[in-house]
Amino acid sequence: MPKSLIRFIFLLLFLLLSIELIRLIFLFNNQNFFPNLSLKVIFQICLYGLRFDLVIISLFMPMISVWFFIPWTKLKKKFWRYTLYTFFVIYFIVLTIPSLIDIAYFSYNNKRLTFDVFDFVGAISSEFQQLIPRFLHDFWWIFILFLLLIMMAIFIFSSFYKNLFQYEISYWKQFLMIILLHVVLFAGARGSFGLRPLSILDASSFMGPTYSYAILNSTFTLVKTIGKKELPLVQFMSNEKAETTFPYCKQYHVESAPPTKNIVLIAVESLSSAYMGFFRQDGKSYTPFLDSLCRHSFVLPYSFCNAKRSIEGIPAILSSYPALSNVPLLTSSYATNCLPGLPQNLKKHGYYTAFFHGGKKGTMMFDKYAETIGFQAYFSEADYDGPKEDYDGHWGIYDEPYLQFAIRKMNSFPSPFFSFIFTLSSHHPYTLPKNRSFLYSEEELPILPTIRYADFSLKKFFENARKQPWFKNTLFIITADHSAQMPSGCFQNFPFNMAIPIIVYDPSNDTLQKVSPVLAQQIDIFPSIVDYLGFSDTLCSFGNSFFSTFEKRMVLLLDYPEIVGVFSNGKYIRLNNNGETRIYTYKPCMKYSFEQFNFDDSVAIKLVKAAYQQYVQRTNKNELCPKKTHTKE
């Protein structure tokens, strides 16, 4: 066997081993997302992952191989040598950089990189520039790893390149060899000898959905999502049948009660249920204040987020719009659609509405979204009237002073008012104010000290709010924008890695103090508030009031590229765009029992299909708002 062929095989093995090494580091750094990792499981992940790795190696190899159509004698020259070295470095970057980024980013994104990441970076462009130095500081070792790998890759490629020219061959033989190589690369890039090339969805067929993101690599998922239609139309049943099976518009009361309650809705950044002792079977807690508040509130232990990122979680809460598309609504082509919104409904009943977020104005386009759905005021970092020391240096104003600022503003609001407050301190890079360093301790996860700080900030908020004249007449709801890194235990398992709290506190209603067994989700908050206030509005939303007796309850999630419907009978259904479904089971994780409805699997499948069809059809046709307020653009 010619030495050049041996060197080529060695180069190919090095590329595969580099990607596998990155996969192992990815697994180690994100092991909280992949339960029960044994040596056998890790071996299987790496083995099945090779198929996806070969796809990207083959797909991008023409970046180098196409140059070998140039005659052998010319390739020996210095110019072509350096040209090939340059393209090889680019090739190696394409193969490895996305997966290296995901070593750090996966824990915040909860999925492999997809092409929508560029839209998301654009939505936080000002913060992104400031965060790059901090990411390099926190994950400097990933950068060092990349440098070591690329130096080794150049050395091996150099050895392969030099050995190419030991033998003189005619151009027609060279030409035929390169043609044959590209035929092999074409087959490798498909990843399959069947009619359909290897897809993202295939990853879950090897070891189930639990380990699919570990089997995939990030270059593969980026490539496979380029140019994908955001919401391709589906038709599982007639539109009339879909509306009957999963009603989108509903009405909870015949006549409207007069508005009496102020509303303060707080979304705490990354507040997973796993951090609260009130929900955990072992009672371990990082939120002593919230645990105490739960004992005086209406609490839904089995509540879940419908989104994995803030840019998706806020519309889930305020517009009852779950994130079932790979592209966030606010950066998609549907961003100009008419959207239902809680402030729109409340304004009709005389409410003054305000959105509070201590970040920069324009971050994730929350200011534009808030205006679109009817908020009359938007308060950002620019409106904060406190000292400069309250700025965290990255995202905005620390939670504690910003929540106090919100109280000062609410004291000037007319009654009734609705305030939505979105905190930010429990977001990477997880910084604490210097005067609150006593909340820091070495923990299993870096987010936990800032969760303590968020809880402490809420305690201070309620201590001050109790002194205000509007407090007794206010309904408080506390939830999260999405879940985050999970400590070890059952919360690592699906669907409890998506569990977030929903806490409803009314200081004037002693009967609203119970642990509800109802299955709930973010998109239920909007209709639940309207129901609790007694308004007769025709409500168009994908959620349902958790105060109602609606029995067909399910949680809607996206585990790209599949839609997931979670049911209270210990089952969840995965649905793809072709209408194919798979049923899985899960074990309860909370210390509280929940309401179980043991309806037929066929009924559950129809419900998931009807909900997703409604979602796709209404989003594409711009029919999300009630007909009486909807106008075509």
ZIWO-V245976 format. One line per field, one symbol per residue. ss: DSSP state (H for helix, E for strand, L for the rest). phi: phi as a letter, one per 20 degrees, with the letter a starting at -180 (. if undefined). burial: b if it has 16 or more other C-alpha atoms within 10 Angstrom, else e. A space follows every 10 residues. Layout:
# ZIWO-V245976
ss->???
phi->???
burial->???
This chain:
# ZIWO-V245976
ss->LLHHHHHHHH HHHHHHHHHH HHHHHHHHHL HHHLLLLLHH HHHHHHHHHH HHHHHHHHHH HHHHHHHHHL LHHHHLLHHH HHHHHHHHHH HHHHHHHHHH HHHHHHHHHL LLLLLLHHHH HHHLHHHHHH HHHHHHHHLH HHHHHHHHHH HHHHHHHHHH HHHHHHLLLL HHHHHHHHHH HHHHHHHHHH LLLLLLLLLH HHHHHHHLHH HHHHHLLHHH HHHHLLLLLL LLLLLLLLHH HHHHHLLLEE LLLLLLLLLL LEEEEEEELL LEHHHLLLLL LLLLLLLHHH HHHHLLLEEE LLEELLLLLH HHHHHHHHLL LLLLLLLLHH HLLLLLLLLL LHHHHHHLLL LEEEEEELEL LLHHHHHHHH HHLLLLEEEL HHHLLLLHHH ELLLLEELHH HHHHHHHHHH LLLLLLEEEE EELLLLLLLL LLLHHHHHHL LLLLLLLHHH HHHHHHHHHH HHHHHLLLLL HHHEEEEEEE LLLLLLLLLH HHLLLHHHEE LLEEEELLLL LLLEEELLLE ELLHHHHHHH HHHLLLLLEE LLLLLLLLLL LLLLEEEEEL LEEEEELLLL EEEEELLLLL EEEEELLLLL LLLLLLLLLL HHHHHHHHHH HHHHHHHHHH LLLLLLLLLL LLL
phi->.ggfffffff ffffffffff fffffgfffc ffecfledff ffffgffffg fffffffffd gggdfffeff ggfffffggf ffffgfffff gffffdggff ffgeegfeel afgcffgfff fffcgfffff eggfffffcg ffffgfffff ffffffffff ffffdfcecf fffgffffff gfffffffff maeefdfgcg fffffecnfg dfffffcfff ffffdfmffg cffcbebfff fffffcfedb becfcefffc dfccdddegl eeffedffef femfcdcfff fffgfccecd feccedbdcg fdfffffedl dfeddfdggf defefegfdf bgfgffffdn eecbddbfef foflmffffg ffeofeccdd gfefdefffe eencereggg ffffffffff feffdeccdd cdebfedgel edfgecffee bfcfcfffgf fgffffffff ffffffeefe ffdcedcdbc faebgdffpf ffefeffdfc fcddccfdcf fecaeeeffc bgfefgffff fffneegfdd beecfeeedf eeebddcdcg edecdedeen ccddcdfene ccdcdbdgdf edecfddeeg ffffffffff fffgffffff elceeggfde cfe
burial->eeebeebbee bbebbbebbb ebbbbbbeeb bbbbbeeeee ebeebbebbb bbbbbbbbbb bbebbeebbe ebeebeeeee eeebbeebbe bbebbbbbbb bbbbbbbbeb bbbbbbbebb eebbebbbee beeeeeeeee ebeeebeebb eebbebbbeb bebbeeeeee eeebbeebbe bbeebbebbb beeeeeebbb eebbeeeebe bbbbbbbbbb bbeebeeeeb beebbeeeee ebeebbbbbe ebbeeeeebe bbbbbbbbbb bbbbbbbbbb eeeebbbbbb bebbebbbbb bbbbbbbbbb bbbbbbbbbb bbbbbbbbbb beebeebbbb bbbbbbbebe bbbbbbbbbb bebbebbebb ebbbbbebbb beebeeeeeb bbebbbbbbb bbbbbbbeeb eebebbbbbb bbbbbbbbbb bbbeeeeeee eeeeebbbbb bbbbbbbbbb bbeebeeeeb bbbbbbbbbb bbbbbbbeeb bbbbbbbbbb bbbbbbbeee eebebbbbbb bbbbbbbbbb bbbbbbbbbb bbbbbbeeee ebbbbbbbbb bbbbbbbbbe bbbbbbbeee beeeebebbb ebebeeeeee eeebbbbbbb bbbbbbbebb ebbbbbeeee eee
